[in-house]
Amino acid sequence: MKDLLKKWNQVSLVKQIIAGLLIGIILALTIPEVAKPVAIFGSLFVSALKAVAPVLVLFLVMSAIAQHKRGQKTNMKTIISLYLLGTFAAGLIAVVASFLFPVSLKLTAGADGLTPPGSVIEVLKTVLLNIVDNPVNAIMNANYIGILAWAVLVGLALKNASDSTKTVIGNLSDAMSKIVTWVIKFAPLGIMGLVFESITTNGLSSLLGYGKLLGVLIGVMLVVAFVVNPLIVFTQIRQNPYPLVFKCLKESGITAFFTRSSASNIPVNIKICEDLGLDKDSYSVSIPLGATINMAGAAVTITVMTMAAVHTLGIQVDIPTAIILSVMAAISAAGASGVAGGSLLLIPLASSLFGIPHDVAMQVVAVGFIIGVLQDSFETALTPRLTSYLRLQ
């Protein structure tokens, strides 16, 4: 048994995850009832990632700020600019694709019991309220904007602390990083459970009626992942970006696809940055920040679903209005993590730009929930965090 475990540990994590993925598919298709208990591995894996992520972000950012030396470059301005550029570009490409491949919807019943935000101001207000959230409450509810705000403030307050205090904070940060390493070792079992549960619970038959809509959504996301993001990376590293892109997609995209949670993928992305030898002062802040504002996938969803509603109702859209939609989608997507329901509940906000009635917009939201099993998975996997791609000096 020890020899078997030793050989297993010698296999790369990516190959282990692929093995878990294949086993999960085989079990779901052959003996779903007998293998039903394996679903618990997926729940445990996601719960463990979600549990460690808030505390990890708090101590990583706090330690990085407290120990930051004056004059030391972190490239945060560049990283934030790239986040905003990537999100806007995703929305713009989604608009172009919606013109090239117009989709009409068979509207369903509305999404009852959901209250979307009424304006961009309301979205931004939610983000601002999250910033001033109680620190304990922010950690309990995985409010990463609030966690970042408190981590930065405490880090700044500790800049003049004694070296022994900074050492303790640094040791706690290292300890949390070590725990993340332990959790990620269970990724193959977690992915096996997640893919098994996804196939047995949701299936794919209910999605066939929305094939064209899914095709446009997923197609745009793939263009962003394999064309737009690599171009952005190339502008920074001035060399072939695809080896770096494929590495991040393999090690982060797979887990993001099945966990369907940007928050739970924060530890995975931080581990990738560590393996790439990136500056800890940069990625300890930019990765959790990216999980809240670098929402290219959300921008694509908001734009494509809104344009589908526009085509369904026969509304004519000019180029300036389409560009405004891209900007609104980018702004809304950046605040999506602060809104219950994420990107789908921001569709009525974008739809209001075209005068689409609220009840019709909520029917579009309902369609979004129907295709959510794939839409949300691709949306989350689209952004294995752009910072993971960048080796900024």
MILUMPA-149373 format. One record per residue (C-alpha): residue number from 1; residue in one letter; y, x, z. Coordinates in nm, 3 decimals. Last residue first. Layout:
! MILUMPA-149373
    k  r       yy       xx       zz
  NUM  a        Y        X        Z
...
***
This chain:
! MILUMPA-149373
    k  r       yy       xx       zz
  393  q    4.245    0.885   -1.307
  392  l    4.122    0.543   -1.415
  391  r    3.748    0.525   -1.470
  390  l    3.748    0.162   -1.570
  389  y    3.447   -0.058   -1.628
  388  s    3.401   -0.158   -1.264
  387  t    3.767   -0.255   -1.269
  386  l    3.686   -0.529   -1.520
  385  r    3.490   -0.715   -1.257
  384  p    3.138   -0.821   -1.353
  383  t    3.351   -1.083   -1.526
  382  l    3.154   -1.275   -1.784
  381  a    2.864   -1.323   -1.540
  380  t    3.058   -1.586   -1.346
  379  e    3.150   -1.789   -1.654
  378  f    2.803   -1.743   -1.801
  377  s    2.641   -1.893   -1.490
  376  d    2.905   -2.165   -1.454
  375  q    2.860   -2.286   -1.811
  374  l    2.481   -2.269   -1.795
  373  v    2.406   -2.489   -1.491
  372  g    2.747   -2.651   -1.531
  371  i    2.654   -2.842   -1.845
  370  i    2.648   -3.174   -1.659
  369  f    2.932   -3.067   -1.428
  368  g    3.155   -2.997   -1.725
  367  v    3.076   -3.339   -1.871
  366  a    3.204   -3.486   -1.543
  365  v    3.523   -3.282   -1.576
  364  v    3.569   -3.434   -1.922
  363  q    3.537   -3.778   -1.762
  362  m    3.804   -3.667   -1.515
  361  a    4.038   -3.592   -1.806
  360  v    3.982   -3.942   -1.942
  359  d    4.072   -4.098   -1.605
  358  h    4.382   -3.877   -1.576
  357  p    4.524   -3.979   -1.913
  356  i    4.580   -3.699   -2.169
  355  g    4.951   -3.631   -2.211
  354  f    4.891   -3.303   -2.392
  353  l    5.005   -3.073   -2.108
  352  s    4.829   -3.314   -1.869
  351  s    4.501   -3.179   -2.004
  350  a    4.569   -2.840   -1.839
  349  l    4.597   -3.003   -1.496
  348  p    4.305   -3.236   -1.569
  347  i    4.091   -2.925   -1.650
  346  l    4.171   -2.753   -1.319
  345  l    3.885   -2.931   -1.145
  344  l    3.639   -2.758   -1.375
  343  s    3.767   -2.409   -1.288
  342  g    3.674   -2.412   -0.920
  341  g    3.543   -2.722   -0.747
  340  a    3.751   -2.674   -0.433
  339  v    4.067   -2.490   -0.538
  338  g    4.159   -2.146   -0.405
  337  s    3.914   -1.968   -0.635
  336  a    4.081   -2.135   -0.933
  335  g    4.420   -1.978   -0.861
  334  a    4.391   -1.705   -1.123
  333  a    4.229   -1.961   -1.352
  332  s    4.538   -2.184   -1.327
  331  i    4.769   -1.900   -1.433
  330  a    4.542   -1.800   -1.723
  329  a    4.487   -2.162   -1.831
  328  m    4.863   -2.227   -1.821
  327  v    4.928   -1.920   -2.037
  326  s    4.660   -2.017   -2.287
  325  l    4.788   -2.378   -2.293
  324  i    5.138   -2.246   -2.367
  323  i    4.987   -2.060   -2.663
  322  a    4.830   -2.385   -2.787
  321  t    5.165   -2.562   -2.750
  320  p    5.333   -2.293   -2.962
  319  i    5.057   -2.321   -3.230
  318  d    5.074   -2.699   -3.279
  317  v    4.822   -2.950   -3.143
  316  q    4.748   -3.290   -3.299
  315  i    4.569   -3.534   -3.067
  314  g    4.258   -3.699   -3.212
  313  l    4.128   -3.818   -2.873
  312  t    3.804   -3.620   -2.901
  311  h    3.992   -3.320   -3.043
  310  v    4.223   -3.306   -2.739
  309  a    3.933   -3.354   -2.497
  308  a    3.752   -3.063   -2.663
  307  m    4.075   -2.861   -2.638
  306  t    4.077   -2.922   -2.262
  305  m    3.712   -2.818   -2.229
  304  v    3.771   -2.502   -2.435
  303  t    4.086   -2.402   -2.243
  302  i    3.962   -2.464   -1.886
  301  t    3.626   -2.301   -1.956
  300  v    3.778   -1.993   -2.123
  299  a    4.032   -1.945   -1.843
  298  a    3.751   -1.976   -1.586
  297  g    3.554   -1.704   -1.763
  296  a    3.859   -1.474   -1.774
  295  m    3.909   -1.510   -1.399
  294  n    4.047   -1.180   -1.276
  293  i    4.253   -1.340   -0.995
  292  t    4.014   -1.402   -0.703
  291  a    3.711   -1.178   -0.761
  290  g    3.949   -0.922   -0.911
  289  l    4.124   -0.891   -0.575
  288  p    3.786   -0.829   -0.411
  287  i    3.719   -0.549   -0.667
  286  s    4.077   -0.413   -0.676
  285  v    4.112   -0.339   -0.304
  284  s    3.800   -0.130   -0.230
  283  y    3.808   -0.021   -0.595
  282  s    4.134    0.172   -0.572
  281  d    4.114    0.356   -0.239
  280  k    3.746    0.422   -0.311
  279  d    3.834    0.618   -0.625
  278  l    3.549    0.583   -0.872
  277  g    3.230    0.789   -0.852
  276  l    3.036    0.565   -1.089
  275  d    2.778    0.497   -0.815
  274  e    3.057    0.388   -0.578
  273  c    3.201    0.159   -0.845
  272  i    2.856    0.009   -0.899
  271  k    2.815   -0.047   -0.522
  270  i    3.151   -0.224   -0.511
  269  n    3.039   -0.450   -0.794
  268  v    2.719   -0.549   -0.611
  267  p    2.908   -0.610   -0.284
  266  i    3.156   -0.840   -0.466
  265  n    2.881   -1.040   -0.637
  264  s    2.854   -1.293   -0.352
  263  a    3.221   -1.377   -0.397
  262  s    3.201   -1.415   -0.774
  261  s    2.926   -1.673   -0.729
  260  r    2.686   -1.806   -0.989
  259  t    2.401   -1.625   -0.805
  258  f    2.197   -1.620   -1.127
  257  f    2.458   -1.500   -1.375
  256  a    2.635   -1.276   -1.122
  255  t    2.309   -1.094   -1.047
  254  i    2.250   -1.030   -1.417
  253  g    2.612   -0.937   -1.490
  252  s    2.634   -0.675   -1.215
  251  e    2.373   -0.409   -1.289
  250  k    2.305   -0.487   -1.654
  249  l    2.662   -0.592   -1.738
  248  c    2.804   -0.289   -1.560
  247  k    2.574   -0.046   -1.742
  246  f    2.637   -0.222   -2.074
  245  v    3.014   -0.185   -2.033
  244  l    2.991    0.183   -1.938
  243  p    2.768    0.266   -2.236
  242  y    2.996    0.042   -2.450
  241  p    3.332    0.206   -2.380
  240  n    3.314    0.482   -2.645
  239  q    3.603    0.710   -2.547
  238  r    3.975    0.685   -2.477
  237  i    3.925    0.596   -2.108
  236  q    4.214    0.351   -2.064
  235  t    4.271    0.194   -2.406
  234  f    3.893    0.195   -2.454
  233  v    3.847   -0.025   -2.146
  232  i    4.079   -0.289   -2.290
  231  l    3.888   -0.278   -2.618
  230  p    3.557   -0.303   -2.426
  229  n    3.691   -0.612   -2.244
  228  v    3.798   -0.786   -2.565
  227  v    3.488   -0.719   -2.777
  226  f    3.160   -0.750   -2.585
  225  a    3.257   -0.956   -2.279
  224  v    3.542   -1.153   -2.441
  223  v    3.334   -1.224   -2.751
  222  l    3.040   -1.326   -2.528
  221  m    3.265   -1.566   -2.335
  220  v    3.389   -1.719   -2.661
  219  g    3.032   -1.776   -2.781
  218  i    2.926   -1.920   -2.444
  217  l    3.196   -2.186   -2.453
  216  v    3.167   -2.258   -2.827
  215  g    2.787   -2.284   -2.815
  214  l    2.797   -2.489   -2.495
  213  l    3.018   -2.744   -2.671
  212  k    2.790   -2.740   -2.975
  211  g    2.473   -2.786   -2.766
  210  y    2.605   -3.071   -2.552
  209  g    2.321   -3.313   -2.619
  208  l    2.069   -3.035   -2.551
  207  l    2.189   -2.980   -2.194
  206  s    1.974   -3.241   -2.022
  205  s    1.660   -3.077   -2.163
  204  l    1.739   -2.737   -2.008
  203  g    1.568   -2.754   -1.672
  202  n    1.772   -2.816   -1.361
  201  t    1.539   -2.790   -1.062
  200  t    1.235   -2.602   -1.194
  199  i    1.433   -2.364   -1.416
  198  s    1.709   -2.286   -1.167
  197  e    1.470   -2.259   -0.872
  196  f    1.250   -2.003   -1.049
  195  v    1.556   -1.810   -1.173
  194  l    1.695   -1.792   -0.819
  193  g    1.368   -1.696   -0.652
  192  m    1.295   -1.413   -0.895
  191  i    1.659   -1.298   -0.876
  190  g    1.631   -1.273   -0.496
  189  l    1.300   -1.086   -0.507
  188  p    1.445   -0.834   -0.755
  187  a    1.776   -0.815   -0.558
  186  f    1.608   -0.712   -0.229
  185  k    1.734   -0.353   -0.261
  184  i    2.082   -0.507   -0.292
  183  v    2.071   -0.610    0.075
  182  w    1.993   -0.256    0.194
  181  t    2.276   -0.106   -0.014
  180  v    2.513   -0.371    0.122
  179  i    2.414   -0.269    0.475
  178  k    2.509    0.088    0.389
  177  s    2.851   -0.023    0.263
  176  m    2.901   -0.208    0.593
  175  a    2.818    0.110    0.785
  174  d    3.058    0.316    0.570
  173  s    3.342    0.073    0.648
  172  l    3.253    0.084    1.018
  171  n    3.262    0.464    1.005
  170  g    3.603    0.457    0.834
  169  i    3.741    0.223    1.101
  168  v    3.604    0.453    1.373
  167  t    3.749    0.760    1.196
  166  k    4.088    0.591    1.168
  165  t    4.086    0.533    1.543
  164  s    3.988    0.898    1.607
  163  d    4.265    1.018    1.374
  162  s    4.524    0.839    1.586
  161  a    4.713    0.542    1.443
  160  n    5.016    0.590    1.218
  159  k    4.857    0.418    0.917
  158  l    4.703    0.155    1.146
  157  a    4.973   -0.110    1.089
  156  l    4.937   -0.062    0.713
  155  g    4.561   -0.118    0.738
  154  v    4.617   -0.425    0.955
  153  l    4.853   -0.571    0.694
  152  v    4.628   -0.480    0.399
  151  a    4.317   -0.621    0.568
  150  w    4.504   -0.938    0.664
  149  a    4.620   -1.004    0.306
  148  l    4.283   -0.913    0.158
  147  i    4.100   -1.150    0.394
  146  g    4.344   -1.430    0.311
  145  i    4.295   -1.385   -0.063
  144  y    3.923   -1.349   -0.002
  143  n    3.880   -1.686    0.169
  142  a    3.511   -1.646    0.255
  141  n    3.524   -1.954    0.481
  140  m    3.425   -1.772    0.801
  139  i    3.627   -1.462    0.707
  138  a    3.942   -1.662    0.632
  137  n    3.897   -1.869    0.950
  136  v    3.883   -1.552    1.158
  135  p    4.192   -1.417    0.980
  134  n    4.392   -1.744    1.017
  133  d    4.523   -1.829    0.670
  132  v    4.857   -1.689    0.554
  131  i    4.726   -1.584    0.210
  130  n    4.527   -1.906    0.172
  129  l    4.848   -2.106    0.208
  128  l    4.998   -1.902   -0.076
  127  v    4.695   -1.969   -0.301
  126  t    4.706   -2.341   -0.226
  125  k    5.079   -2.346   -0.308
  124  l    5.005   -2.169   -0.636
  123  v    4.761   -2.446   -0.731
  122  e    5.010   -2.715   -0.627
  121  i    5.284   -2.549   -0.831
  120  v    5.049   -2.545   -1.131
  119  s    5.041   -2.921   -1.102
  118  g    4.844   -3.221   -0.972
  117  p    4.546   -3.040   -0.826
  116  p    4.211   -3.214   -0.885
  115  t    4.074   -3.468   -0.636
  114  l    3.703   -3.531   -0.669
  113  g    3.527   -3.836   -0.524
  112  d    3.401   -3.964   -0.857
  111  a    3.358   -3.744   -1.162
  110  g    3.424   -4.003   -1.430
  109  a    3.152   -4.176   -1.629
  108  t    3.061   -4.009   -1.955
  107  l    3.261   -3.911   -2.262
  106  k    3.072   -3.829   -2.575
  105  l    3.274   -3.521   -2.659
  104  s    3.429   -3.384   -2.978
  103  v    3.421   -3.012   -3.055
  102  p    3.644   -2.826   -3.300
  101  f    3.499   -2.493   -3.420
  100  l    3.786   -2.294   -3.574
   99  f    4.058   -2.462   -3.367
   98  s    3.851   -2.435   -3.046
   97  a    3.774   -2.072   -3.129
   96  v    4.147   -1.993   -3.155
   95  v    4.217   -2.165   -2.821
   94  a    3.929   -1.980   -2.652
   93  i    4.064   -1.653   -2.792
   92  l    4.399   -1.726   -2.625
   91  g    4.238   -1.813   -2.291
   90  a    4.035   -1.491   -2.290
   89  a    4.343   -1.288   -2.386
   88  f    4.534   -1.438   -2.090
   87  t    4.255   -1.341   -1.846
   86  g    4.222   -0.989   -1.986
   85  l    4.598   -0.926   -1.981
   84  l    4.631   -1.051   -1.623
   83  y    4.344   -0.832   -1.500
   82  l    4.476   -0.538   -1.702
   81  s    4.818   -0.570   -1.540
   80  i    4.652   -0.585   -1.197
   79  i    4.461   -0.264   -1.275
   78  t    4.770   -0.080   -1.403
   77  k    4.975   -0.172   -1.097
   76  m    4.682   -0.077   -0.871
   75  n    4.656    0.274   -1.017
   74  t    4.559    0.418   -0.674
   73  k    4.752    0.746   -0.686
   72  q    4.799    0.949   -0.364
   71  g    5.172    1.015   -0.305
   70  r    5.154    0.927    0.064
   69  k    4.798    0.953    0.193
   68  h    4.579    0.643    0.226
   67  q    4.374    0.651    0.546
   66  a    4.496    0.317    0.685
   65  i    4.500    0.149    0.342
   64  a    4.144    0.257    0.249
   63  s    4.006    0.176    0.596
   62  m    4.155   -0.175    0.600
   61  v    4.041   -0.238    0.243
   60  l    3.684   -0.134    0.315
   59  f    3.677   -0.300    0.658
   58  l    3.790   -0.645    0.541
   57  v    3.601   -0.634    0.210
   56  l    3.271   -0.553    0.385
   55  v    3.328   -0.827    0.644
   54  p    3.384   -1.085    0.368
   53  a    3.090   -0.961    0.152
   52  v    2.816   -0.933    0.418
   51  a    2.747   -1.304    0.464
   50  k    2.786   -1.399    0.098
   49  l    2.541   -1.127   -0.005
   48  a    2.291   -1.233    0.263
   47  s    2.325   -1.600    0.167
   46  v    2.265   -1.518   -0.200
   45  f    1.952   -1.318   -0.118
   44  l    1.817   -1.575    0.131
   43  s    1.863   -1.862   -0.115
   42  g    1.690   -1.669   -0.392
   41  f    1.399   -1.566   -0.170
   40  i    1.358   -1.929   -0.057
   39  a    1.275   -2.029   -0.415
   38  v    0.945   -1.842   -0.373
   37  p    0.813   -2.139   -0.168
   36  k    0.774   -2.353   -0.487
   35  a    0.501   -2.129   -0.630
   34  v    0.222   -2.389   -0.605
   33  e    0.438   -2.667   -0.744
   32  p    0.590   -2.462   -1.029
   31  i    0.258   -2.311   -1.145
   30  t    0.299   -2.218   -1.513
   29  l    0.660   -2.248   -1.634
   28  a    0.836   -2.175   -1.305
   27  l    0.591   -1.894   -1.216
   26  i    0.638   -1.727   -1.555
   25  i    1.019   -1.752   -1.536
   24  g    1.028   -1.607   -1.183
   23  i    0.793   -1.324   -1.280
   22  l    1.017   -1.239   -1.577
   21  l    1.332   -1.227   -1.363
   20  g    1.162   -1.023   -1.090
   19  a    1.051   -0.768   -1.352
   18  i    1.404   -0.760   -1.496
   17  i    1.538   -0.699   -1.144
   16  q    1.293   -0.411   -1.087
   15  k    1.390   -0.261   -1.424
   14  v    1.758   -0.276   -1.323
   13  l    1.680   -0.125   -0.981
   12  s    1.518    0.181   -1.137
   11  v    1.147    0.238   -1.060
   10  q    1.083    0.509   -0.798
    9  n    1.093    0.244   -0.524
    8  w    0.796    0.068   -0.686
    7  k    0.596    0.393   -0.692
    6  k    0.659    0.444   -0.319
    5  l    0.574    0.081   -0.246
    4  l    0.240    0.121   -0.427
    3  d    0.167    0.450   -0.250
    2  k    0.237    0.285    0.085
    1  m    0.000    0.000    0.000
***
